[in-house]
Each structure stands twice: as structure tokens, then as C-alpha cells.
Amino acid sequence: MRNLSLNIAAIISLLAAITSITTGVIYLASGEGIYGLSLIFLAAPVCIALGVVFDYVGERIRRDQREGNFRSRKDVIDTPWEDDPDHV
């Protein structure tokens, strides 16, 4: 489920980058230069960076699951709730 949500987040953030570039061009054409340039040069790179990060994390999780490097509940040690029988 985490992989699906990370893939959806990556797709949405890349679509948001395209939308912000398009909206920035529209605002530039209508005479709102500062707002259009801020959408193009601030919002679009942030959206692209989020898409790259979500894709990297999703790929890393898939690689760790294939190689067997992920931790299960029984592998977690030295935590404050380790000896707490009420903690689930």
C-alpha cells in the first residue's frame, strides 16, 4: 500500500509541476509578471523535487523488499515500548 501511495504522490506532484508551469505562462501572458515567474521558478521546481523524492523512496522500498532488507516488528529492539505489554 505504501508503494501505491508513493506512486500516486509522485504522479500528482509531477502533474502539479506541469500545471504550475502552464498557469505561470498564462499569468505572464496576462501581464502578471511577478506571479507568473514565481509559479514557474518557485512552484514548479518544488513540485518536481517532490516527485523525484517520492519516486526514489518508492523505489528504495521496493528494492529493500526484494533483497529482504526491511525490518519487521520482531526486529525492533531497544525501544521504550519494547517491554510494554499494552503497546500493540
matplotlib code that plots the C-alpha trace (Angstrom):
import matplotlib.pyplot as plt

x = [0.0, 2.9, 4.2, 0.9, 0.5, 4.1, 3.5, 0.2, 2.0, 4.8, 2.3, 0.3, 3.4, 4.6, 1.2, 1.2, 4.6, 3.1, 0.0, 2.1, 4.3, 1.1, -0.5, 2.7, 2.8, -0.9, -0.2, 2.8, 0.8, -1.9, 0.6, 1.1, 4.8, 5.8, 3.1, 3.8, 7.6, 7.1, 4.9, 7.5, 10.7, 9.5, 6.4, 7.4, 10.9, 9.4, 6.8, 9.4, 11.6, 8.7, 8.0, 11.7, 11.8, 8.5, 9.8, 13.2, 11.6, 9.2, 12.0, 14.1, 11.3, 10.7, 14.5, 14.7, 11.7, 13.2, 16.5, 15.0, 16.5, 13.3, 12.7, 9.7, 8.2, 10.2, 13.4, 12.7, 14.8, 15.8, 12.7, 10.8, 7.7, 9.6, 8.7, 5.3, 2.7, -0.1, 1.6, 0.4]
y = [0.0, 2.3, 1.8, 2.7, 5.8, 6.9, 6.3, 8.3, 11.1, 11.2, 11.3, 14.1, 16.2, 15.9, 16.9, 19.8, 20.9, 20.9, 22.8, 25.4, 26.0, 26.3, 28.6, 30.7, 31.1, 32.2, 34.7, 36.0, 36.5, 38.4, 40.8, 39.4, 39.0, 38.5, 35.9, 34.1, 34.0, 32.8, 30.0, 29.0, 29.4, 28.5, 26.3, 24.1, 23.1, 22.3, 20.0, 18.3, 17.8, 16.2, 13.9, 12.8, 12.2, 10.2, 8.1, 7.5, 6.4, 4.1, 2.5, 2.2, 0.4, -2.0, -2.7, -3.4, -5.7, -7.7, -8.0, -8.8, -5.8, -4.4, -4.7, -6.4, -5.8, -8.5, -6.8, -3.6, -3.6, -1.0, 1.0, 2.4, 0.4, -2.8, -4.2, -2.6, -5.4, -2.9, -1.4, -3.1]
z = [0.0, 0.7, -2.8, -4.3, -2.3, -3.2, -6.9, -6.7, -4.9, -7.5, -10.3, -8.7, -7.9, -11.5, -12.8, -10.3, -11.8, -15.3, -14.1, -12.3, -15.4, -17.6, -15.1, -14.9, -18.6, -18.6, -15.9, -17.8, -20.9, -19.0, -17.5, -14.0, -14.3, -10.7, -10.0, -13.3, -12.8, -9.2, -10.3, -13.0, -11.0, -7.4, -7.5, -10.5, -9.1, -5.7, -7.3, -9.5, -6.4, -4.5, -7.4, -7.5, -3.8, -3.8, -6.7, -5.0, -1.7, -3.5, -5.5, -2.4, -0.5, -3.4, -3.6, 0.1, 0.0, -2.9, -1.2, 2.2, 4.0, 5.5, 9.3, 10.8, 14.2, 15.9, 14.6, 16.5, 19.7, 22.4, 22.2, 25.1, 24.3, 23.8, 27.3, 27.4, 27.1, 26.5, 23.4, 20.1]

ax = plt.figure().add_subplot(projection="3d")
ax.plot(x, y, z, "-o")
ax.set_aspect("equal")
plt.show()
